[in-house]
Amino acid sequence: MPSPDLAPEGPRPRVSRKKWAASPVMLWITTPLLLLVFLGIWKAYTLLFDVSSLMLPPPEQVGTAMIELMQGTMIYDAIQVTLYETLVGFALAAAVGIGLGIVLGKARNLERVLSPFLVATQVVPKVAIVPLFLLWFGFGTTSKIFMAAIIAFFVMMQNTILGIRSIDPGHRDLMRVIQAPWWKRVISLDIPSSLPYVLTGVELGIVFAITGAVVGEYLGGDEGLGALATTMLASLRTDMLFAAVIVMTVLGFLLYAITAAIRRFAIPWHESSGRPTSL
């Protein structure tokens, strides 16, 4: 009879497909492949249909324009202006949106009163708001900051309200039993419990903020990436226009990645952070 110590080993555990799909290695493999496929389709389309470079320049022409653009100082000045407008507008939107969301989340009657006015700020076409901001605040960065803020604040406010109202009623009852003051309830219960929802609003808010800043520059400004895109369009430099759009995309992606990283490390205990949790 074979000894238990010499019993054959069972099959080695394999890495599950779910873990492999969620691993960072998968992202580093699939993203470049998808990018290469996209560039290949782009190039093939311009060759097969003989598209004019004025309408759709091929990828290599856009790449050359990108190198030319990055060698000058104009693009860096535009990035600095757009980044400033985005961050200041986002900070203003976060302060107003999260603060107002906490108040409205706890005061349902006040939310019913203010809801039509708050929704009106979002349903009004933003193209119609830009001329008013230009009239009130001028063609400088102030109008673009307010444009970024008014687009970004609503989503942060709504997510904060949702987070406040999703707090476990048992935890609220416990705070009442120990007779905690209102400010203690906000700091110890409301903010930590609603943090996953608030950070979701922050992730979306930074994307809306840069969109608002660029739209404001595009419609009425002489600085920033939006104004640079307008200049390239007027001069019929479509390749440069594509390069400017790529820079906008990369800048927006970097800002979103920063907020996503903050979320990941601020709430590692929550499933939405994407970090692995031990059982």
Accessible surface in RSA format (square Angstrom, percent):
REM  Atomic radii and reference values for relative SASA: ProtOr
REM  Chains: A
REM  Algorithm: Lee & Richards
REM  Probe-radius: 1.40
REM  Slices: 20
REM RES _ NUM      All-atoms   Total-Side   Main-Chain    Non-polar    All polar
REM                ABS   REL    ABS   REL    ABS   REL    ABS   REL    ABS   REL
RES MET A   1   232.52 120.4 150.73  99.8  81.79 194.7 121.49 103.3 111.03 147.1
RES PRO A   2   112.45  82.0  92.57  84.4  19.89  72.3 103.55  85.5   8.91  55.4
RES SER A   3    47.28  40.0  38.17  50.9   9.11  21.0  30.77  65.5  16.51  23.1
RES PRO A   4   121.81  88.8 100.59  91.7  21.22  77.1 107.95  89.1  13.85  86.1
RES ASP A   5   133.80  93.7 100.30  99.8  33.50  79.2  31.48  74.1 102.32 102.0
RES LEU A   6   142.73  79.5 118.64  84.9  24.10  60.6 123.44  86.7  19.29  51.9
RES ALA A   7    58.68  54.0  41.77  64.5  16.91  38.5  43.49  61.2  15.19  40.2
RES PRO A   8   129.32  94.3 101.58  92.6  27.75 100.9 111.88  92.4  17.45 108.4
RES GLU A   9   160.24  92.0 128.00  96.8  32.24  76.8  55.62 107.6 104.62  85.4
RES GLY A  10    54.24  66.9   0.00   N/A  54.24  66.9  30.81  84.5  23.43  52.5
RES PRO A  11   135.71  98.9 107.02  97.6  28.69 104.3 118.79  98.1  16.92 105.2
RES ARG A  12   206.13  86.5 192.16  98.0  13.97  33.3  70.52  96.4 135.61  82.2
RES PRO A  13   133.17  97.1 102.42  93.4  30.75 111.8 113.50  93.7  19.67 122.3
RES ARG A  14   223.33  93.8 193.11  98.4  30.22  71.9  69.73  95.3 153.60  93.1
RES VAL A  15   114.97  75.7  88.86  80.4  26.12  62.9  93.86  81.5  21.12  57.3
RES SER A  16    51.08  43.2  41.10  54.8   9.98  23.0  47.92 102.1   3.16   4.4
RES ARG A  17   217.09  91.1 210.44 107.3   6.65  15.8  83.22 113.7 133.87  81.1
RES LYS A  18   174.83  85.3 164.37 100.9  10.46  24.9 113.71 102.3  61.12  65.1
RES LYS A  19   148.14  72.3 138.68  85.1   9.46  22.5  85.19  76.7  62.95  67.1
RES TRP A  20   111.98  44.9 110.77  53.6   1.21   2.8  96.86  51.6  15.12  24.5
RES ALA A  21    64.53  59.3  46.27  71.4  18.26  41.5  46.46  65.4  18.07  47.9
RES ALA A  22    86.41  79.5  49.60  76.5  36.81  83.7  60.98  85.9  25.44  67.4
RES SER A  23    28.87  24.4  20.73  27.7   8.14  18.7  25.96  55.3   2.91   4.1
RES PRO A  24    94.87  69.1  90.00  82.0   4.87  17.7  94.84  78.3   0.03   0.2
RES VAL A  25    80.62  53.0  79.35  71.8   1.26   3.0  80.58  70.0   0.03   0.1
RES MET A  26    59.64  30.9  59.64  39.5   0.00   0.0  56.83  48.3   2.81   3.7
RES LEU A  27   115.24  64.2 112.40  80.4   2.84   7.1 114.57  80.5   0.67   1.8
RES TRP A  28   191.71  76.9 181.99  88.1   9.72  22.8 163.45  87.2  28.26  45.8
RES ILE A  29    79.10  45.0  73.67  54.9   5.43  13.1  77.86  56.1   1.24   3.4
RES THR A  30    41.62  29.6  40.89  41.5   0.73   1.7  31.48  42.3  10.14  15.3
RES THR A  31    72.09  51.3  69.29  70.2   2.80   6.7  63.64  85.5   8.45  12.8
RES PRO A  32    59.26  43.2  56.33  51.3   2.94  10.7  59.13  48.8   0.13   0.8
RES LEU A  33    99.13  55.2  98.87  70.7   0.26   0.6  98.92  69.5   0.21   0.6
RES LEU A  34   123.42  68.7 118.88  85.0   4.54  11.4 119.24  83.7   4.18  11.3
RES LEU A  35   100.71  56.1  96.41  69.0   4.30  10.8 100.03  70.3   0.68   1.8
RES LEU A  36   115.37  64.2 107.20  76.7   8.16  20.5 107.54  75.5   7.82  21.1
RES VAL A  37    87.15  57.3  79.72  72.2   7.43  17.9  86.51  75.2   0.64   1.7
RES PHE A  38   120.00  60.0 117.67  72.9   2.33   6.1 119.82  72.6   0.18   0.5
RES LEU A  39    60.31  33.6  59.22  42.4   1.08   2.7  59.51  41.8   0.80   2.2
RES GLY A  40    39.12  48.2   0.00   N/A  39.12  48.2  34.33  94.2   4.79  10.7
RES ILE A  41   114.82  65.3 111.09  82.8   3.73   9.0 113.51  81.7   1.31   3.5
RES TRP A  42    30.11  12.1  23.82  11.5   6.29  14.8  29.89  15.9   0.23   0.4
RES LYS A  43    65.74  32.1  65.74  40.3   0.00   0.0  49.75  44.8  15.99  17.0
RES ALA A  44    42.34  38.9  38.28  59.1   4.06   9.2  42.10  59.3   0.23   0.6
RES TYR A  45   104.32  48.7 101.39  57.7   2.93   7.6  60.02  45.1  44.30  54.6
RES THR A  46    11.51   8.2   5.85   5.9   5.66  13.5   5.50   7.4   6.01   9.1
RES LEU A  47   118.47  66.0  96.90  69.3  21.57  54.2  98.90  69.5  19.57  52.7
RES LEU A  48   143.60  80.0 110.89  79.3  32.71  82.2 114.16  80.2  29.43  79.2
RES PHE A  49   134.74  67.4 109.94  68.1  24.80  64.5 115.73  70.2  19.01  54.4
RES ASP A  50   128.26  89.8 110.32 109.8  17.94  42.4  30.91  72.7  97.35  97.1
RES VAL A  51    38.15  25.1  19.29  17.5  18.86  45.4  23.71  20.6  14.44  39.2
RES SER A  52    63.14  53.4  48.09  64.2  15.04  34.7  41.83  89.1  21.31  29.8
RES SER A  53    53.73  45.4  46.64  62.2   7.09  16.3  13.74  29.3  39.99  56.0
RES LEU A  54    87.93  49.0  78.77  56.4   9.16  23.0  82.20  57.7   5.73  15.4
RES MET A  55   143.83  74.5 125.04  82.7  18.80  44.8  97.58  83.0  46.25  61.3
RES LEU A  56    39.97  22.3  39.87  28.5   0.10   0.3  39.87  28.0   0.10   0.3
RES PRO A  57     0.00   0.0   0.00   0.0   0.00   0.0   0.00   0.0   0.00   0.0
RES PRO A  58    24.07  17.5  24.07  21.9   0.00   0.0  24.07  19.9   0.00   0.0
RES PRO A  59    22.87  16.7  15.32  14.0   7.55  27.4  16.09  13.3   6.78  42.1
RES GLU A  60    95.64  54.9  82.45  62.4  13.19  31.4  72.85 140.9  22.80  18.6
RES GLN A  61    60.93  34.1  56.44  41.2   4.49  10.7  25.00  53.2  35.93  27.3
RES VAL A  62     4.38   2.9   4.38   4.0   0.00   0.0   4.38   3.8   0.00   0.0
RES GLY A  63    32.19  39.7   0.00   N/A  32.19  39.7  31.17  85.5   1.02   2.3
RES THR A  64    88.67  63.1  85.80  87.0   2.87   6.8  61.06  82.0  27.61  41.7
RES ALA A  65     1.78   1.6   0.00   0.0   1.78   4.0   1.30   1.8   0.48   1.3
RES MET A  66    38.74  20.1  38.74  25.6   0.00   0.0  34.28  29.1   4.45   5.9
RES ILE A  67   106.46  60.6 104.32  77.7   2.14   5.2 106.46  76.7   0.00   0.0
RES GLU A  68    88.65  50.9  80.25  60.7   8.40  20.0  33.87  65.5  54.78  44.7
RES LEU A  69     6.03   3.4   2.48   1.8   3.55   8.9   4.78   3.4   1.25   3.4
RES MET A  70    70.54  36.5  63.50  42.0   7.03  16.7  63.12  53.7   7.42   9.8
RES GLN A  71   144.57  80.8 106.32  77.7  38.25  91.1  43.37  92.3 101.21  76.8
RES GLY A  72    31.66  39.0   0.00   N/A  31.66  39.0  30.08  82.5   1.58   3.5
RES THR A  73   104.66  74.4 101.02 102.4   3.64   8.7  72.25  97.0  32.41  49.0
RES MET A  74    98.43  51.0  92.36  61.1   6.08  14.5  66.49  56.5  31.94  42.3
RES ILE A  75     0.02   0.0   0.00   0.0   0.02   0.1   0.00   0.0   0.02   0.1
RES TYR A  76   106.78  49.9 101.47  57.7   5.31  13.8  81.80  61.5  24.98  30.8
RES ASP A  77    82.63  57.9  81.34  81.0   1.28   3.0  27.14  63.9  55.48  55.3
RES ALA A  78     7.30   6.7   4.54   7.0   2.76   6.3   6.87   9.7   0.42   1.1
RES ILE A  79    38.19  21.7  38.19  28.5   0.00   0.0  38.19  27.5   0.00   0.0
RES GLN A  80   126.87  70.9 121.73  89.0   5.14  12.2  38.67  82.3  88.20  66.9
RES VAL A  81    27.07  17.8  24.27  22.0   2.80   6.8  27.07  23.5   0.00   0.0
RES THR A  82     0.00   0.0   0.00   0.0   0.00   0.0   0.00   0.0   0.00   0.0
RES LEU A  83    55.49  30.9  55.49  39.7   0.00   0.0  55.49  39.0   0.00   0.0
RES TYR A  84   116.78  54.5 111.28  63.3   5.50  14.3  77.53  58.3  39.25  48.4
RES GLU A  85     2.50   1.4   2.50   1.9   0.00   0.0   0.00   0.0   2.50   2.0
RES THR A  86     0.00   0.0   0.00   0.0   0.00   0.0   0.00   0.0   0.00   0.0
RES LEU A  87    77.75  43.3  74.57  53.3   3.18   8.0  74.86  52.6   2.89   7.8
RES VAL A  88    55.73  36.7  52.29  47.3   3.44   8.3  55.05  47.8   0.69   1.9
RES GLY A  89     0.00   0.0   0.00   N/A   0.00   0.0   0.00   0.0   0.00   0.0
RES PHE A  90    30.81  15.4  30.81  19.1   0.00   0.0  30.81  18.7   0.00   0.0
RES ALA A  91    59.36  54.6  50.21  77.5   9.15  20.8  54.67  77.0   4.69  12.4
RES LEU A  92    69.45  38.7  64.57  46.2   4.89  12.3  68.68  48.2   0.77   2.1
RES ALA A  93     1.07   1.0   0.00   0.0   1.07   2.4   1.07   1.5   0.00   0.0
RES ALA A  94    18.32  16.8  17.46  26.9   0.86   2.0  17.70  24.9   0.61   1.6
RES ALA A  95    71.93  66.1  47.66  73.6  24.27  55.2  59.86  84.3  12.07  32.0
RES VAL A  96    73.57  48.4  66.77  60.5   6.80  16.4  73.18  63.6   0.39   1.1
RES GLY A  97     0.00   0.0   0.00   N/A   0.00   0.0   0.00   0.0   0.00   0.0
RES ILE A  98    42.20  24.0  42.20  31.4   0.00   0.0  42.20  30.4   0.00   0.0
RES GLY A  99    31.95  39.4   0.00   N/A  31.95  39.4  29.07  79.8   2.88   6.5
RES LEU A 100    46.66  26.0  41.76  29.9   4.90  12.3  43.95  30.9   2.71   7.3
RES GLY A 101     0.00   0.0   0.00   N/A   0.00   0.0   0.00   0.0   0.00   0.0
RES ILE A 102    31.30  17.8  31.30  23.3   0.00   0.0  31.30  22.5   0.00   0.0
RES VAL A 103    74.65  49.1  70.50  63.8   4.15  10.0  73.74  64.1   0.92   2.5
RES LEU A 104     0.13   0.1   0.13   0.1   0.00   0.0   0.13   0.1   0.00   0.0
RES GLY A 105     6.24   7.7   0.00   N/A   6.24   7.7   0.00   0.0   6.24  14.0
RES LYS A 106    95.81  46.7  58.28  35.8  37.53  89.4  53.04  47.7  42.77  45.6
RES ALA A 107    36.99  34.0  30.46  47.0   6.53  14.9  36.99  52.1   0.00   0.0
RES ARG A 108   128.02  53.8 123.62  63.0   4.40  10.5  39.83  54.4  88.19  53.5
RES ASN A 109   110.03  75.9 107.23 103.6   2.80   6.7  32.14  77.4  77.89  75.3
RES LEU A 110    71.71  39.9  67.43  48.2   4.28  10.8  70.33  49.4   1.38   3.7
RES GLU A 111    36.41  20.9  36.41  27.5   0.00   0.0   6.18  12.0  30.22  24.7
RES ARG A 112   155.99  65.5 137.48  70.1  18.51  44.1  68.08  93.0  87.91  53.3
RES VAL A 113    96.13  63.3  86.50  78.3   9.64  23.2  92.84  80.7   3.29   8.9
RES LEU A 114    56.16  31.3  56.16  40.2   0.00   0.0  56.16  39.4   0.00   0.0
RES SER A 115    39.95  33.8  38.15  50.9   1.80   4.1  13.41  28.5  26.55  37.2
RES PRO A 116    84.85  61.8  68.95  62.9  15.90  57.8  78.47  64.8   6.37  39.6
RES PHE A 117   140.60  70.3 135.81  84.1   4.80  12.5 137.45  83.3   3.15   9.0
RES LEU A 118    24.85  13.8  24.82  17.8   0.03   0.1  24.85  17.5   0.00   0.0
RES VAL A 119    61.87  40.7  61.87  56.0   0.00   0.0  61.87  53.8   0.00   0.0
RES ALA A 120    42.64  39.2  40.72  62.8   1.92   4.4  42.26  59.5   0.38   1.0
RES THR A 121    41.58  29.6  36.31  36.8   5.28  12.6  41.56  55.8   0.02   0.0
RES GLN A 122    41.17  23.0  27.63  20.2  13.54  32.2  16.08  34.2  25.09  19.0
RES VAL A 123   104.61  68.8  76.96  69.7  27.66  66.6  83.62  72.7  20.99  56.9
RES VAL A 124    60.07  39.5  57.96  52.5   2.11   5.1  59.72  51.9   0.36   1.0
RES PRO A 125    90.75  66.1  80.07  73.0  10.68  38.8  90.75  74.9   0.00   0.0
RES LYS A 126    44.60  21.8  40.32  24.7   4.28  10.2  28.03  25.2  16.57  17.6
RES VAL A 127    97.85  64.4  96.23  87.1   1.62   3.9  96.23  83.6   1.62   4.4
RES ALA A 128    55.31  50.9  39.33  60.7  15.98  36.3  47.85  67.4   7.46  19.8
RES ILE A 129    15.39   8.8  15.31  11.4   0.09   0.2  15.39  11.1   0.00   0.0
RES VAL A 130     4.81   3.2   4.45   4.0   0.36   0.9   4.81   4.2   0.00   0.0
RES PRO A 131    77.32  56.4  69.89  63.7   7.43  27.0  72.11  59.5   5.21  32.4
RES LEU A 132    80.69  44.9  80.53  57.6   0.16   0.4  80.69  56.7   0.00   0.0
RES PHE A 133    16.98   8.5  16.98  10.5   0.00   0.0  16.98  10.3   0.00   0.0
RES LEU A 134    24.90  13.9  19.62  14.0   5.27  13.3  20.08  14.1   4.82  13.0
RES LEU A 135   139.12  77.5 111.60  79.8  27.52  69.2 117.22  82.3  21.90  58.9
RES TRP A 136   153.89  61.8 119.68  57.9  34.21  80.3 105.48  56.2  48.40  78.5
RES PHE A 137    75.35  37.7  50.76  31.4  24.60  64.0  58.97  35.8  16.39  46.9
RES GLY A 138    28.68  35.4   0.00   N/A  28.68  35.4  26.66  73.2   2.02   4.5
RES PHE A 139   132.91  66.5 123.49  76.5   9.43  24.5 124.10  75.2   8.81  25.2
RES GLY A 140    40.29  49.7   0.00   N/A  40.29  49.7  34.85  95.6   5.44  12.2
RES THR A 141    41.45  29.5  37.70  38.2   3.75   8.9  19.30  25.9  22.15  33.5
RES THR A 142    59.81  42.5  59.80  60.6   0.01   0.0  25.47  34.2  34.33  51.9
RES SER A 143     2.04   1.7   1.34   1.8   0.70   1.6   1.34   2.9   0.70   1.0
RES LYS A 144     4.99   2.4   4.99   3.1   0.00   0.0   3.51   3.2   1.48   1.6
RES ILE A 145    17.46   9.9  17.46  13.0   0.00   0.0  17.46  12.6   0.00   0.0
RES PHE A 146    74.07  37.1  73.40  45.5   0.67   1.8  73.40  44.5   0.67   1.9
RES MET A 147     1.79   0.9   1.79   1.2   0.00   0.0   1.79   1.5   0.01   0.0
RES ALA A 148     0.00   0.0   0.00   0.0   0.00   0.0   0.00   0.0   0.00   0.0
RES ALA A 149     7.94   7.3   7.52  11.6   0.41   0.9   7.73  10.9   0.21   0.5
RES ILE A 150    39.46  22.5  35.47  26.4   3.99   9.6  39.28  28.3   0.18   0.5
RES ILE A 151    21.94  12.5  18.25  13.6   3.68   8.9  18.25  13.1   3.68  10.0
RES ALA A 152     0.00   0.0   0.00   0.0   0.00   0.0   0.00   0.0   0.00   0.0
RES PHE A 153    19.26   9.6  19.26  11.9   0.00   0.0  19.26  11.7   0.00   0.0
RES PHE A 154    39.79  19.9  39.79  24.6   0.00   0.0  39.79  24.1   0.00   0.0
RES VAL A 155    23.97  15.8  21.88  19.8   2.10   5.0  23.70  20.6   0.28   0.7
RES MET A 156     0.39   0.2   0.17   0.1   0.21   0.5   0.28   0.2   0.11   0.1
RES MET A 157     2.29   1.2   2.29   1.5   0.00   0.0   2.29   1.9   0.00   0.0
RES GLN A 158    79.93  44.7  74.56  54.5   5.38  12.8  18.48  39.3  61.45  46.6
RES ASN A 159    24.10  16.6  22.73  22.0   1.37   3.3   1.81   4.4  22.29  21.5
RES THR A 160     0.25   0.2   0.25   0.3   0.00   0.0   0.20   0.3   0.05   0.1
RES ILE A 161    10.43   5.9  10.43   7.8   0.00   0.0  10.43   7.5   0.00   0.0
RES LEU A 162   101.56  56.6  98.94  70.8   2.62   6.6 101.45  71.2   0.12   0.3
RES GLY A 163     0.00   0.0   0.00   N/A   0.00   0.0   0.00   0.0   0.00   0.0
RES ILE A 164     0.15   0.1   0.15   0.1   0.00   0.0   0.15   0.1   0.00   0.0
RES ARG A 165    72.51  30.4  41.59  21.2  30.92  73.6  23.79  32.5  48.72  29.5
RES SER A 166    52.94  44.7  18.49  24.7  34.46  79.4  26.63  56.7  26.32  36.9
RES ILE A 167     9.00   5.1   0.20   0.2   8.80  21.2   3.24   2.3   5.76  15.6
RES ASP A 168    72.30  50.6  63.78  63.5   8.52  20.2  19.87  46.8  52.44  52.3
RES PRO A 169    93.95  68.5  93.67  85.4   0.29   1.0  93.95  77.6   0.00   0.0
RES GLY A 170    40.59  50.1   0.00   N/A  40.59  50.1  31.19  85.6   9.41  21.1
RES HIS A 171    91.25  49.9  90.64  63.0   0.61   1.6  60.09  61.9  31.16  36.3
RES ARG A 172    55.74  23.4  53.60  27.3   2.14   5.1  21.89  29.9  33.86  20.5
RES ASP A 173    72.61  50.9  71.40  71.1   1.20   2.8  25.39  59.7  47.22  47.1
RES LEU A 174   104.03  57.9 100.85  72.1   3.18   8.0 103.52  72.7   0.51   1.4
RES MET A 175    20.05  10.4  20.05  13.3   0.00   0.0   4.01   3.4  16.05  21.3
RES ARG A 176   127.18  53.4 115.96  59.1  11.22  26.7  47.93  65.5  79.25  48.0
RES VAL A 177   115.18  75.8  91.30  82.7  23.88  57.5  98.69  85.8  16.49  44.7
RES ILE A 178   104.66  59.6  76.10  56.7  28.56  68.8  83.93  60.4  20.73  56.3
RES GLN A 179   154.58  86.4 129.99  95.0  24.59  58.5  37.27  79.3 117.31  89.0
RES ALA A 180    10.07   9.3   2.84   4.4   7.23  16.4   6.62   9.3   3.45   9.1
RES PRO A 181    62.41  45.5  50.20  45.8  12.20  44.4  62.41  51.5   0.00   0.0
RES TRP A 182   185.97  74.6 180.74  87.5   5.23  12.3 157.16  83.8  28.81  46.7
RES TRP A 183   127.97  51.4 127.34  61.6   0.63   1.5 110.25  58.8  17.72  28.8
RES LYS A 184    90.73  44.3  90.73  55.7   0.00   0.0  39.26  35.3  51.46  54.8
RES ARG A 185    73.97  31.1  73.97  37.7   0.00   0.0  14.08  19.2  59.89  36.3
RES VAL A 186    21.90  14.4  21.90  19.8   0.00   0.0  21.90  19.0   0.00   0.0
RES ILE A 187   104.03  59.2  97.33  72.5   6.70  16.1  97.33  70.1   6.70  18.2
RES SER A 188    54.57  46.1  27.51  36.7  27.06  62.3  26.01  55.4  28.56  40.0
RES LEU A 189    17.32   9.6  17.01  12.2   0.32   0.8  17.32  12.2   0.00   0.0
RES ASP A 190     0.65   0.5   0.65   0.6   0.00   0.0   0.00   0.0   0.65   0.6
RES ILE A 191    72.60  41.3  71.21  53.1   1.39   3.4  72.42  52.2   0.18   0.5
RES PRO A 192    56.28  41.0  52.35  47.7   3.93  14.3  55.47  45.8   0.81   5.0
RES SER A 193    40.30  34.1  20.75  27.7  19.54  45.0  17.22  36.7  23.08  32.3
RES SER A 194     1.75   1.5   1.75   2.3   0.00   0.0   0.00   0.0   1.75   2.5
RES LEU A 195    47.47  26.4  47.47  34.0   0.00   0.0  47.47  33.3   0.00   0.0
RES PRO A 196     5.95   4.3   5.30   4.8   0.65   2.4   5.69   4.7   0.26   1.6
RES TYR A 197    74.96  35.0  73.19  41.6   1.77   4.6  38.34  28.8  36.62  45.1
RES VAL A 198    15.60  10.3  15.16  13.7   0.44   1.1  15.27  13.3   0.33   0.9
RES LEU A 199    18.97  10.6  18.51  13.2   0.46   1.2  18.51  13.0   0.46   1.2
RES THR A 200    45.47  32.3  45.47  46.1   0.00   0.0  38.10  51.2   7.37  11.1
RES GLY A 201     0.00   0.0   0.00   N/A   0.00   0.0   0.00   0.0   0.00   0.0
RES VAL A 202    23.99  15.8  23.99  21.7   0.00   0.0  23.99  20.8   0.00   0.0
RES GLU A 203    19.79  11.4  19.79  15.0   0.00   0.0   0.88   1.7  18.92  15.4
RES LEU A 204    75.35  42.0  74.99  53.6   0.36   0.9  75.28  52.9   0.08   0.2
RES GLY A 205     0.00   0.0   0.00   N/A   0.00   0.0   0.00   0.0   0.00   0.0
RES ILE A 206     4.44   2.5   4.19   3.1   0.25   0.6   4.19   3.0   0.25   0.7
RES VAL A 207    61.54  40.5  60.56  54.8   0.98   2.4  61.54  53.5   0.00   0.0
RES PHE A 208    80.31  40.2  80.31  49.7   0.00   0.0  80.31  48.7   0.00   0.0
RES ALA A 209     0.00   0.0   0.00   0.0   0.00   0.0   0.00   0.0   0.00   0.0
RES ILE A 210    12.61   7.2  12.61   9.4   0.00   0.0  12.61   9.1   0.00   0.0
RES THR A 211    64.34  45.8  59.28  60.1   5.06  12.0  47.78  64.2  16.56  25.0
RES GLY A 212     0.00   0.0   0.00   N/A   0.00   0.0   0.00   0.0   0.00   0.0
RES ALA A 213     0.00   0.0   0.00   0.0   0.00   0.0   0.00   0.0   0.00   0.0
RES VAL A 214    24.05  15.8  24.05  21.8   0.00   0.0  24.05  20.9   0.00   0.0
RES VAL A 215    46.32  30.5  45.16  40.9   1.17   2.8  46.32  40.2   0.00   0.0
RES GLY A 216     1.14   1.4   0.00   N/A   1.14   1.4   1.14   3.1   0.00   0.0
RES GLU A 217     0.91   0.5   0.28   0.2   0.63   1.5   0.28   0.5   0.63   0.5
RES TYR A 218   101.64  47.5  90.12  51.3  11.53  30.0  61.92  46.5  39.73  49.0
RES LEU A 219    74.87  41.7  43.55  31.2  31.31  78.7  46.06  32.3  28.81  77.5
RES GLY A 220     9.40  11.6   0.00   N/A   9.40  11.6   9.33  25.6   0.07   0.2
RES GLY A 221    26.92  33.2   0.00   N/A  26.92  33.2   4.01  11.0  22.91  51.3
RES ASP A 222   121.68  85.2  92.52  92.1  29.17  69.0  41.86  98.5  79.83  79.6
RES GLU A 223    91.90  52.8  83.71  63.3   8.19  19.5  30.82  59.6  61.08  49.9
RES GLY A 224     3.78   4.7   0.00   N/A   3.78   4.7   0.00   0.0   3.78   8.5
RES LEU A 225     0.00   0.0   0.00   0.0   0.00   0.0   0.00   0.0   0.00   0.0
RES GLY A 226     0.27   0.3   0.00   N/A   0.27   0.3   0.27   0.7   0.00   0.0
RES ALA A 227     7.82   7.2   5.97   9.2   1.85   4.2   6.87   9.7   0.95   2.5
RES LEU A 228     9.92   5.5   5.65   4.0   4.28  10.7   9.27   6.5   0.65   1.7
RES ALA A 229     4.62   4.3   4.61   7.1   0.02   0.0   4.61   6.5   0.02   0.0
RES THR A 230    52.83  37.6  52.42  53.1   0.41   1.0  52.42  70.4   0.41   0.6
RES THR A 231    79.40  56.5  74.36  75.4   5.04  12.0  53.37  71.7  26.02  39.3
RES MET A 232    15.81   8.2  15.81  10.5   0.00   0.0  10.73   9.1   5.08   6.7
RES LEU A 233    88.09  49.1  84.34  60.3   3.74   9.4  85.22  59.9   2.87   7.7
RES ALA A 234    85.85  78.9  48.99  75.6  36.86  83.8  60.72  85.5  25.13  66.6
RES SER A 235    64.89  54.8  37.35  49.9  27.54  63.4  46.29  98.6  18.60  26.1
RES LEU A 236   119.24  66.4 105.32  75.3  13.92  35.0 107.09  75.2  12.14  32.7
RES ARG A 237    86.87  36.5  85.94  43.8   0.92   2.2  38.71  52.9  48.15  29.2
RES THR A 238    20.10  14.3  16.20  16.4   3.90   9.3  10.79  14.5   9.31  14.1
RES ASP A 239    13.14   9.2  12.44  12.4   0.70   1.6   0.21   0.5  12.93  12.9
RES MET A 240    10.77   5.6  10.76   7.1   0.01   0.0  10.76   9.1   0.01   0.0
RES LEU A 241    34.48  19.2  34.48  24.7   0.00   0.0  34.48  24.2   0.00   0.0
RES PHE A 242    57.59  28.8  56.76  35.2   0.83   2.1  57.33  34.8   0.26   0.7
RES ALA A 243     0.00   0.0   0.00   0.0   0.00   0.0   0.00   0.0   0.00   0.0
RES ALA A 244     0.08   0.1   0.08   0.1   0.00   0.0   0.08   0.1   0.00   0.0
RES VAL A 245    71.76  47.2  71.76  65.0   0.00   0.0  71.76  62.3   0.00   0.0
RES ILE A 246    65.82  37.5  64.87  48.3   0.95   2.3  65.82  47.4   0.00   0.0
RES VAL A 247    14.10   9.3  12.02  10.9   2.08   5.0  13.62  11.8   0.48   1.3
RES MET A 248    29.91  15.5  26.46  17.5   3.45   8.2  14.57  12.4  15.33  20.3
RES THR A 249    88.77  63.1  78.47  79.6  10.30  24.6  69.52  93.4  19.25  29.1
RES VAL A 250    76.39  50.3  74.93  67.8   1.46   3.5  76.39  66.4   0.00   0.0
RES LEU A 251    17.89  10.0  16.33  11.7   1.56   3.9  17.56  12.3   0.33   0.9
RES GLY A 252    14.12  17.4   0.00   N/A  14.12  17.4  12.22  33.5   1.90   4.3
RES PHE A 253   135.10  67.6 128.12  79.4   6.99  18.2 133.12  80.7   1.98   5.7
RES LEU A 254    93.43  52.0  93.20  66.7   0.23   0.6  93.20  65.5   0.23   0.6
RES LEU A 255    15.88   8.8  15.11  10.8   0.77   1.9  15.32  10.8   0.55   1.5
RES TYR A 256    82.99  38.7  82.99  47.2   0.00   0.0  48.66  36.6  34.33  42.3
RES ALA A 257    39.52  36.3  31.24  48.2   8.27  18.8  35.17  49.5   4.34  11.5
RES ILE A 258   100.55  57.2  97.41  72.6   3.14   7.6 100.39  72.3   0.16   0.4
RES THR A 259    12.93   9.2   9.87  10.0   3.06   7.3  10.58  14.2   2.35   3.5
RES ALA A 260    31.70  29.1  27.75  42.8   3.95   9.0  28.11  39.6   3.59   9.5
RES ALA A 261    43.53  40.0  39.23  60.5   4.30   9.8  42.82  60.3   0.71   1.9
RES ILE A 262    97.35  55.4  91.13  67.9   6.21  15.0  96.59  69.6   0.75   2.0
RES ARG A 263    22.41   9.4  22.41  11.4   0.00   0.0   9.19  12.6  13.21   8.0
RES ARG A 264    89.55  37.6  89.48  45.6   0.07   0.2  22.89  31.3  66.66  40.4
RES PHE A 265   131.25  65.7 112.27  69.5  18.98  49.4 112.58  68.3  18.67  53.4
RES ALA A 266    46.48  42.7  19.85  30.6  26.63  60.6  30.30  42.7  16.18  42.9
RES ILE A 267     0.06   0.0   0.06   0.0   0.00   0.0   0.06   0.0   0.00   0.0
RES PRO A 268    53.02  38.6  48.46  44.2   4.56  16.6  48.71  40.2   4.31  26.8
RES TRP A 269   149.53  60.0 120.24  58.2  29.29  68.8 113.39  60.5  36.13  58.6
RES HIS A 270    57.92  31.7  56.23  39.1   1.70   4.3  35.69  36.8  22.24  25.9
RES GLU A 271   157.71  90.5 141.06 106.7  16.65  39.6  58.49 113.1  99.23  81.0
RES SER A 272    52.38  44.3  22.68  30.3  29.69  68.4  34.85  74.2  17.53  24.6
RES SER A 273    10.23   8.6   0.00   0.0  10.23  23.6   0.36   0.8   9.86  13.8
RES GLY A 274    54.88  67.7   0.00   N/A  54.88  67.7  33.49  91.9  21.38  47.9
RES ARG A 275    78.10  32.8  70.15  35.8   7.95  18.9   3.76   5.1  74.34  45.1
RES PRO A 276   125.72  91.6  93.11  84.9  32.60 118.5 105.27  86.9  20.45 127.1
RES THR A 277    82.29  58.5  55.70  56.5  26.59  63.4  31.14  41.8  51.15  77.3
RES SER A 278   114.58  96.8  78.15 104.3  36.43  83.9  52.59 112.0  61.99  86.8
RES LEU A 279   223.90 124.7 152.40 109.0  71.51 179.8 183.79 129.1  40.11 107.9
END  Absolute sums over single chains surface
CHAIN  1 A    17499.8      15007.8       2492.0      12820.7       4679.0
END  Absolute sums over all chains
TOTAL         17499.8      15007.8       2492.0      12820.7       4679.0
